[in-house]
Amino acid sequence: MFVNFFIQRPVFATVCALLIILAGAAAIPTLPIAQFPDLAPPQVGVSSFYTGASAQTVESAVTIPLEQQINGAEGMKYMTSTSGNDGTSNITVTFDLNRNPDLAPSTSRTASIPRRDACRPP
């Protein structure tokens, strides 16, 4: 039978196995590469500082006005924000997967964010 042929000739079986492996390794570069969609949605980060302010002050004077201006950005999926006791405010805006990642930052930049003259260190 077919199996007995290879059992009786182990060197021939080894050479055949090595030839199959080499043929597979030689064929790898010729295989097409499928383009996969981006798994991570495009994100834009906005950081601001209000030196000497508490987290509540930063949230009410900086984070909330920024969120209100950014909220209408085209293709926005969701937004997360944090306000720290060290006067920092970080906002992360996540856009849809079908949104061009190169256009996402320019979309959020177009929101006009007025300066607040009332923001003074506590």
N, C-alpha and C positions, 0 to 999 in steps of 0.2 A: 504494500500500500504506500500511499504518499508519505505518511508519517514515518513509516519504517525506513524509508530512504534517508531522511534527515537524522534519524536516530543512529543509523549505521555509519553515517558520515558526519561527525560533529564539526570537523574543520570546515566542510562545505557549508554547513548550517550557520556557523559563525561568520563566514565570509559573506553569505547572503544577507544576514542581519546587518552587518556593517555597511554593505552596499545600500540597503534600504535606508539606514540612518543617514548616510552621506547624501543620498538623493533627496531626502527630506530637508536636510540642512541647506542644500544648494537651492531648493525651491522656495525657501522662506523669503528671500528678498524679492521674489517675483510675485508674491501674494499681494492682492490689493488691500489697501488700508481704508477701512470705512471711516467716514467722518462722524464722530459722535457729537451730540449737542453739549453745550456747556452745562456742567452739572451745578456749578456755583453761580447763582444769579449775580449780576453786576451790583456793586454796592458803592456808595459814596459816604465818606465820613466828614462830619463838620465838628471841629473842635473850637471852643472859645474859652476865654479866661476872664474871670472877674476877681481880681486879687483881693483877698481879705474878706470875701463874702461867704456866708454859710450856704449850705446846700439848698435851704428853702429860698433864700434870696436869689441865688443863681437860677433856681428853677423858675421863679416868678418873673425875674427881670431879664433873663437871657434865654433860657431853654424854651419856655412857652412861646415867646414871640418868634423865635427862630422856627419852631415847629409849625406855627401858624403860617409863616411865609413859605416854608418848604412843602407844606401839605398838599398843594395842588400840582406838584411836578408831574409831568406827563409820563405815564408808564410806571408810576410808583406802586409797589406792592404793599410794603409796610415800612414803618419807621420805629426805631427804638432809641431811647435817650437815657442818659444818666447825668446827674448833677452831683458833684462832690463837695465835701466840706473844705477842700483846698481851693475852691473857686473855679473849678473846671466844669465844663459842660461838653458832653460828647453825644452827638446825634449820628446814628447810622441809618441811611436811607437805602432800602433794598428795592431794586427794580425788577420788572418781569424778565423772564429768560429770553423772550423774543426782542427785547430792547437792545439796541446796539450799545455795547459797553463803552465805546468811545464817545457817544453822545450823552450818556447818563450824567457825567459831571457838569457838562455845559447846561443841561436842563436845570439842574439844581442851582447853578450859578445865576441863572436869569431871574430868580426870585429876588425882588428888591427888599432888602432888610434895612429898615431905617435905624439910624443910631439913636440911642436913647440918651438924652442929656441928663435925664433924671437918675441914671445909673452912677452912683457915687459910692466909694467904699464906705462900709458901715462905720 
